[in-house]
Amino acid sequence: MSGAVIQGEGLGKRYRRGVTVDAGLRHALERFVKSPLSAFRKKEETFWALKDVSLEVKEGEVLGLIGRNGAGKTTLLKILSRITKPTTGWAEIHGKVGSLLEVGTGFHPELTGRENTFLSGAILGMKKQEIARKFDEIVAFAELEKFIDTAVKHYSSGMYVRLAFAVAAHLEPEILLVDEVLAVGDVNFQKKCLGKMGDVARAGRTVVLVSHQLNQIRRLCHRVVWVDGGQIRRDGAPHAVLAAYESFMFSGERSQGLQRGTGTKAQFLRWEISGAPAGEPHVISTMGPVTINFCVELAEPVTNADYGVALFNAERLLIWASAAKGLCFGPGVHVFSHTFPSLPVRPGAYQWQVSLWDDGEMLDLWDCVPDMSVAAEIQQHQMDEWNGILNLSAEFAFHSEEARTIESSTRI
């Protein structure tokens, strides 16, 4: 990767939405008498879909944009594609851009698949000879050999997206902007899209990809930007940003159903990772030793306490659990610590659960918040579907049996 091919500074996009309030006939007549023109004016309010976003993408970089619906991801892509003009700020793009923001954008329904392929290619800035050279490959990828001379108005949505993606991906624009297209179509076509996107990335072209499918982001992207509320919330390595995003999303879902004990004798106050960097007390970013601390406050002494701890993944699958029995301690704040040689689990969001009992009475049961984010680098297969729960590093070596036989003979 070399210089920046996409650069934006202070990008903002403001939209208007009309607000009509029915105040009744009497109030409408009063307004009309006071100001006749006001009866024909609609109250409007504005909102910022994007606000003060600065972004730089280097040549050959594959950038993933993630965030909730309405966060501003598509608005940002439309600005970069020159479909939408920003309200504030500026953006520069150096290179030929191919955009795949909506299925079949730019297709004319009365034209055939063949004609739309050449039309779409021309819109992307390709010459006729270049499109013709790639035409058979595009049609084969889209699996539309029998329908390529049929008007696209007769295509299903799946046929639309196959042809649209095939054109955008095969005509080799220097910069490819893709919005959630890989989520459309059947499973086999999604696999083909992922494979093609991998080829595009390896060819050194610049890609900006919006997707809610985080496994695709993990597999394809060199860098991830998390957009939230029209602003960039986090920008960095995929494993770190995705772990933080998953933790945020899952903790929001769980906060409605937190379980706590009903008594007043004890309460868990907080949890943290010992020695974690400032500002990230709940993030594990290395594969080395780690100590987890849980703080509990007792109002009264306990003489026969049972303490339990468990770790769950985002799907609420139990990863690990332990217990200690017969504990005895007095009032005050106490810290329960667990030191692990490492926590070799795949990157993502995890949740601790701790509980404290005294002679069979539950003093407190806490689904710890916030979630723990594991942001260590992936040590597994490069294809996400072959990534298991454990994230273990292993040394690999190989040799030939013939070489070992010769070595043994020499020693004799």
C-alpha positions as CSV (number, residue, x, y, z in Angstrom):
1,M,0.0,0.0,0.0
2,S,1.3,3.4,-0.9
3,G,-0.4,6.9,-1.0
4,A,-3.9,7.8,-0.3
5,V,-6.4,7.4,-3.1
6,I,-9.5,8.5,-1.1
7,Q,-9.4,11.4,1.3
8,G,-12.2,13.2,3.0
9,E,-12.1,16.0,5.5
10,G,-15.0,17.3,7.7
11,L,-17.6,15.5,5.7
12,G,-21.2,16.2,6.7
13,K,-24.6,15.6,5.1
14,R,-27.8,17.3,6.3
15,Y,-31.2,16.2,5.2
16,R,-34.6,17.8,5.7
17,R,-37.7,16.0,6.7
18,G,-41.1,17.6,6.7
19,V,-43.1,17.6,9.9
20,T,-46.9,18.2,9.6
21,V,-48.9,18.7,12.8
22,D,-52.7,18.6,12.7
23,A,-53.7,21.1,15.3
24,G,-57.4,21.1,14.3
25,L,-59.6,23.4,12.2
26,R,-59.9,26.1,14.8
27,H,-56.1,26.6,15.2
28,A,-55.7,26.4,11.4
29,L,-58.2,29.2,10.9
30,E,-56.5,31.3,13.6
31,R,-53.1,30.9,11.9
32,F,-54.7,31.7,8.5
33,V,-56.2,35.0,9.9
34,K,-53.0,36.0,11.5
35,S,-50.8,35.1,8.6
36,P,-52.4,33.7,5.4
37,L,-49.1,32.6,4.0
38,S,-48.3,30.4,7.0
39,A,-51.1,28.0,6.0
40,F,-49.1,27.0,3.0
41,R,-45.8,26.5,4.7
42,K,-44.8,23.2,6.2
43,K,-42.7,23.0,9.3
44,E,-39.4,21.3,8.6
45,E,-36.7,19.9,10.7
46,T,-33.3,18.8,9.7
47,F,-31.0,16.0,10.8
48,W,-27.4,15.1,10.1
49,A,-26.9,11.7,8.5
50,L,-23.2,12.3,8.6
51,K,-21.3,14.9,10.6
52,D,-17.6,15.9,10.7
53,V,-16.2,12.7,9.2
54,S,-12.6,12.6,8.1
55,L,-11.3,9.5,6.3
56,E,-8.3,8.4,4.4
57,V,-7.9,5.2,2.4
58,K,-4.6,4.1,0.9
59,E,-4.0,2.5,-2.4
60,G,-4.6,-1.2,-2.3
61,E,-6.3,-1.1,1.1
62,V,-9.5,-3.0,1.8
63,L,-11.6,-0.9,4.2
64,G,-14.7,-2.2,6.0
65,L,-17.4,0.1,7.2
66,I,-19.6,-1.3,10.0
67,G,-22.4,0.2,12.2
68,R,-26.1,-0.1,12.9
69,N,-28.8,0.7,10.4
70,G,-29.0,4.5,9.9
71,A,-25.5,5.1,11.2
72,G,-24.4,6.9,8.0
73,K,-22.4,4.2,6.2
74,T,-24.3,4.4,2.9
75,T,-24.4,8.2,3.0
76,L,-20.6,8.2,3.3
77,L,-20.3,5.8,0.3
78,K,-22.7,7.9,-1.8
79,I,-20.6,11.0,-1.1
80,L,-17.4,9.1,-2.1
81,S,-19.2,7.9,-5.2
82,R,-20.2,11.5,-6.1
83,I,-23.9,10.4,-6.1
84,T,-24.5,12.8,-3.2
85,K,-22.9,16.2,-2.6
86,P,-21.8,16.8,1.0
87,T,-23.3,19.6,3.0
88,T,-20.0,20.3,4.6
89,G,-16.4,19.2,4.0
90,W,-14.7,17.9,0.9
91,A,-13.6,14.5,-0.6
92,E,-10.9,13.7,-3.2
93,I,-10.7,10.4,-5.1
94,H,-7.8,9.6,-7.3
95,G,-8.6,6.8,-9.7
96,K,-11.4,5.2,-11.7
97,V,-14.3,4.4,-9.3
98,G,-16.8,1.5,-9.6
99,S,-19.8,1.7,-7.3
100,L,-22.2,-1.1,-6.3
101,L,-24.5,0.7,-3.9
102,E,-27.9,-0.6,-4.9
103,V,-28.8,-3.7,-6.8
104,G,-29.1,-3.0,-10.5
105,T,-28.3,0.7,-10.2
106,G,-27.8,2.1,-13.7
107,F,-29.6,-0.8,-15.4
108,H,-32.3,0.1,-17.9
109,P,-35.2,-2.3,-17.6
110,E,-36.0,-2.4,-21.3
111,L,-32.5,-3.3,-22.3
112,T,-31.1,-6.9,-22.3
113,G,-28.5,-8.2,-19.9
114,R,-25.9,-7.9,-22.7
115,E,-26.8,-4.3,-23.4
116,N,-26.9,-3.4,-19.7
117,T,-23.4,-4.9,-19.3
118,F,-22.0,-2.6,-21.9
119,L,-24.0,0.4,-20.5
120,S,-22.9,-0.2,-16.9
121,G,-19.3,-0.7,-18.1
122,A,-19.5,2.6,-20.0
123,I,-20.8,4.4,-16.9
124,L,-17.8,3.0,-15.0
125,G,-15.6,4.6,-17.6
126,M,-14.6,1.5,-19.4
127,K,-14.0,1.3,-23.2
128,K,-16.1,-0.9,-25.4
129,Q,-13.1,-3.1,-26.2
130,E,-12.3,-3.6,-22.5
131,I,-15.9,-4.6,-21.8
132,A,-16.0,-7.0,-24.7
133,R,-12.8,-8.7,-23.5
134,K,-14.3,-9.4,-20.1
135,F,-17.9,-10.1,-21.3
136,D,-17.8,-13.9,-21.4
137,E,-16.2,-14.0,-17.9
138,I,-18.9,-11.7,-16.5
139,V,-21.7,-13.7,-18.0
140,A,-20.2,-17.0,-16.7
141,F,-19.7,-15.6,-13.2
142,A,-23.3,-14.4,-13.1
143,E,-24.6,-17.7,-14.5
144,L,-26.8,-16.0,-17.0
145,E,-25.8,-17.5,-20.3
146,K,-29.3,-18.5,-21.2
147,F,-30.8,-15.1,-20.2
148,I,-28.2,-12.6,-21.2
149,D,-30.3,-11.5,-24.2
150,T,-33.5,-11.2,-22.1
151,A,-34.7,-7.7,-21.0
152,V,-33.6,-7.2,-17.4
153,K,-37.2,-6.2,-16.4
154,H,-37.9,-9.9,-16.5
155,Y,-35.0,-10.8,-14.2
156,S,-35.5,-11.9,-10.6
157,S,-33.8,-9.9,-7.9
158,G,-31.2,-12.7,-7.7
159,M,-30.4,-12.4,-11.4
160,Y,-30.2,-8.6,-11.1
161,V,-27.6,-8.8,-8.3
162,R,-25.5,-11.5,-10.0
163,L,-25.1,-9.4,-13.1
164,A,-24.6,-6.1,-11.3
165,F,-21.9,-7.6,-9.1
166,A,-20.2,-9.4,-11.9
167,V,-20.0,-6.2,-14.0
168,A,-18.6,-4.1,-11.2
169,A,-16.1,-6.7,-10.0
170,H,-14.8,-7.8,-13.4
171,L,-14.3,-4.5,-15.2
172,E,-11.4,-3.7,-12.8
173,P,-12.0,-0.2,-11.6
174,E,-9.1,1.1,-9.5
175,I,-11.4,1.8,-6.6
176,L,-14.5,-0.4,-5.8
177,L,-17.2,0.8,-3.4
178,V,-19.6,-2.0,-2.3
179,D,-22.7,-1.6,-0.1
180,E,-24.1,-4.8,1.4
181,V,-24.3,-6.5,-1.9
182,L,-22.6,-9.7,-0.6
183,A,-25.6,-10.3,1.6
184,V,-27.9,-10.8,-1.4
185,G,-28.4,-14.0,-3.3
186,D,-28.1,-17.6,-2.3
187,V,-25.3,-19.2,-0.3
188,N,-23.3,-20.4,-3.3
189,F,-23.4,-17.0,-4.9
190,Q,-22.3,-15.3,-1.7
191,K,-19.3,-17.7,-1.6
192,K,-18.4,-16.7,-5.2
193,C,-18.7,-13.1,-4.3
194,L,-16.4,-13.5,-1.4
195,G,-13.9,-15.3,-3.5
196,K,-14.0,-12.6,-6.2
197,M,-13.6,-9.9,-3.6
198,G,-10.6,-11.7,-2.3
199,D,-9.2,-11.8,-5.8
200,V,-9.9,-8.0,-6.1
201,A,-8.1,-7.3,-2.9
202,R,-5.1,-9.5,-3.8
203,A,-4.8,-7.7,-7.1
204,G,-4.0,-4.5,-5.2
205,R,-7.2,-2.6,-6.0
206,T,-8.7,-0.4,-3.3
207,V,-12.0,-1.6,-1.9
208,V,-14.4,0.1,0.6
209,L,-17.0,-2.4,1.8
210,V,-20.1,-1.9,3.8
211,S,-21.5,-5.1,5.4
212,H,-23.5,-6.2,8.5
213,Q,-21.9,-9.7,8.0
214,L,-18.9,-9.3,10.3
215,N,-17.4,-12.6,9.2
216,Q,-17.0,-11.2,5.7
217,I,-15.4,-8.1,7.2
218,R,-12.9,-10.2,9.2
219,R,-12.0,-12.2,6.1
220,L,-11.6,-9.5,3.6
221,C,-10.6,-6.2,5.3
222,H,-7.2,-4.8,6.3
223,R,-8.9,-2.1,8.3
224,V,-12.3,-1.4,9.8
225,V,-14.1,1.9,10.6
226,W,-17.1,1.8,13.0
227,V,-19.6,4.5,12.1
228,D,-22.2,5.4,14.8
229,G,-24.7,8.3,14.8
230,G,-23.1,9.8,11.7
231,Q,-19.6,9.9,13.1
232,I,-16.6,7.7,13.3
233,R,-16.6,5.9,16.6
234,R,-13.5,3.7,16.1
235,D,-10.9,3.1,13.4
236,G,-8.3,0.4,13.4
237,A,-7.3,-3.2,13.0
238,P,-10.3,-5.5,12.2
239,H,-10.0,-7.8,15.2
240,A,-9.9,-4.8,17.6
241,V,-12.7,-2.7,16.1
242,L,-15.0,-5.7,15.5
243,A,-14.5,-6.9,19.1
244,A,-15.5,-3.5,20.4
245,Y,-18.5,-3.3,18.1
246,E,-19.8,-6.8,19.0
247,S,-19.3,-6.0,22.7
248,F,-21.3,-2.8,22.4
249,M,-24.1,-4.4,20.4
250,F,-24.5,-7.5,22.7
251,S,-24.2,-5.5,25.9
252,G,-27.0,-3.3,24.8
253,E,-29.2,-6.3,24.2
254,R,-28.4,-7.9,27.5
255,S,-28.7,-4.8,29.7
256,Q,-32.5,-5.2,29.7
257,G,-32.3,-8.5,31.4
258,L,-29.6,-8.3,34.0
259,Q,-30.0,-10.6,36.9
260,R,-29.2,-9.4,40.4
261,G,-29.7,-10.8,43.9
262,T,-32.5,-9.5,46.0
263,G,-30.6,-9.3,49.3
264,T,-28.6,-6.5,50.8
265,K,-25.7,-8.5,52.3
266,A,-23.5,-8.5,49.2
267,Q,-23.2,-6.9,45.8
268,F,-20.7,-7.2,42.9
269,L,-19.5,-3.7,42.1
270,R,-17.3,-4.0,39.0
271,W,-14.9,-6.2,37.0
272,E,-11.7,-5.4,35.2
273,I,-8.6,-6.8,33.5
274,S,-5.6,-6.3,35.7
275,G,-2.9,-4.1,34.0
276,A,-5.1,-3.3,31.0
277,P,-4.2,-0.1,29.1
278,A,-5.8,3.1,30.3
279,G,-9.2,3.6,28.7
280,E,-9.6,-0.1,27.8
281,P,-10.1,-2.0,31.1
282,H,-12.2,-4.6,29.5
283,V,-10.2,-5.4,26.3
284,I,-7.8,-8.3,25.8
285,S,-5.4,-7.6,22.9
286,T,-2.7,-10.2,23.5
287,M,-2.3,-13.9,23.8
288,G,-0.2,-13.6,27.0
289,P,-1.1,-14.1,30.6
290,V,-4.2,-12.3,31.9
291,T,-5.7,-11.6,35.3
292,I,-9.4,-10.9,35.7
293,N,-10.6,-9.2,38.9
294,F,-14.2,-9.1,40.3
295,C,-14.9,-6.7,43.2
296,V,-17.7,-7.5,45.7
297,E,-18.9,-5.5,48.6
298,L,-20.2,-7.2,51.8
299,A,-22.4,-5.5,54.3
300,E,-22.2,-8.4,56.8
301,P,-19.7,-11.3,57.4
302,V,-20.2,-14.6,55.6
303,T,-18.9,-17.9,57.1
304,N,-19.8,-20.5,54.5
305,A,-19.9,-18.8,51.1
306,D,-19.8,-20.4,47.6
307,Y,-18.5,-18.3,44.8
308,G,-19.0,-19.1,41.1
309,V,-17.7,-17.6,37.8
310,A,-18.5,-18.5,34.2
311,L,-17.5,-17.1,30.8
312,F,-20.0,-17.1,27.9
313,N,-19.6,-16.1,24.2
314,A,-22.0,-13.9,22.2
315,E,-24.3,-16.8,21.5
316,R,-24.5,-17.6,25.2
317,L,-22.4,-20.7,24.8
318,L,-20.5,-21.6,28.0
319,I,-16.8,-21.3,27.4
320,W,-15.4,-21.9,30.9
321,A,-16.6,-22.0,34.6
322,S,-15.2,-22.5,38.0
323,A,-16.3,-22.4,41.7
324,A,-14.8,-22.0,45.2
325,K,-16.6,-23.3,48.3
326,G,-16.4,-22.7,52.0
327,L,-15.2,-19.1,51.9
328,C,-15.2,-16.9,55.0
329,F,-14.6,-13.2,55.1
330,G,-15.9,-10.1,56.9
331,P,-17.6,-6.9,55.7
332,G,-16.0,-4.6,53.2
333,V,-14.8,-4.7,49.6
334,H,-13.1,-7.9,48.4
335,V,-11.4,-8.8,45.1
336,F,-11.7,-12.2,43.5
337,S,-8.9,-12.7,41.0
338,H,-8.4,-15.3,38.3
339,T,-5.1,-15.6,36.5
340,F,-4.9,-17.4,33.2
341,P,-1.7,-18.3,31.2
342,S,-3.8,-17.0,28.3
343,L,-7.5,-16.8,27.2
344,P,-7.1,-18.4,23.7
345,V,-10.6,-17.7,22.4
346,R,-11.4,-16.3,19.0
347,P,-11.8,-12.5,18.8
348,G,-15.3,-11.2,19.7
349,A,-17.5,-10.3,22.6
350,Y,-17.7,-12.4,25.8
351,Q,-19.6,-12.0,29.0
352,W,-18.6,-13.0,32.6
353,Q,-21.2,-14.1,35.1
354,V,-20.4,-14.2,38.8
355,S,-22.4,-15.3,41.8
356,L,-22.1,-15.5,45.6
357,W,-24.1,-17.7,48.0
358,D,-24.1,-18.1,51.8
359,D,-25.5,-21.3,53.3
360,G,-27.6,-21.8,50.2
361,E,-28.9,-18.2,50.1
362,M,-28.1,-16.3,46.9
363,L,-26.5,-13.0,47.9
364,D,-25.8,-11.8,44.3
365,L,-25.8,-13.0,40.7
366,W,-24.4,-10.6,38.1
367,D,-24.1,-10.8,34.4
368,C,-21.1,-8.5,34.2
369,V,-21.2,-5.3,32.2
370,P,-19.6,-4.2,30.0
371,D,-18.8,-7.3,28.0
372,M,-15.2,-8.4,27.6
373,S,-13.7,-7.8,24.2
374,V,-11.1,-10.2,22.9
375,A,-9.1,-8.3,20.2
376,A,-6.1,-10.6,19.8
377,E,-5.0,-11.4,16.3
378,I,-6.6,-14.5,14.7
379,Q,-4.2,-17.5,14.8
380,Q,-6.5,-19.8,12.8
381,H,-7.5,-20.5,9.3
382,Q,-7.7,-17.6,6.8
383,M,-11.3,-18.6,6.0
384,D,-13.7,-17.5,8.8
385,E,-16.0,-20.5,8.5
386,W,-13.0,-22.7,9.6
387,N,-12.4,-20.6,12.7
388,G,-13.3,-22.4,15.9
389,I,-13.9,-21.2,19.4
390,L,-10.2,-21.6,20.4
391,N,-7.7,-19.2,19.0
392,L,-4.5,-21.2,19.5
393,S,-1.2,-20.5,17.8
394,A,0.8,-23.6,16.8
395,E,4.2,-24.1,15.2
396,F,4.1,-25.8,11.8
397,A,6.9,-27.8,10.2
398,F,7.2,-30.6,7.6
399,H,9.8,-33.0,6.4
400,S,10.0,-36.0,4.1
401,E,10.2,-39.5,5.4
402,E,13.1,-40.1,3.0
403,A,15.2,-37.4,4.6
404,R,14.5,-38.9,8.1
405,T,15.5,-42.4,6.9
406,I,18.8,-41.1,5.4
407,E,19.5,-39.2,8.7
408,S,19.0,-42.3,10.7
409,S,21.3,-44.4,8.5
410,T,24.0,-41.8,8.8
411,R,23.9,-41.9,12.6
412,I,24.3,-45.7,12.5
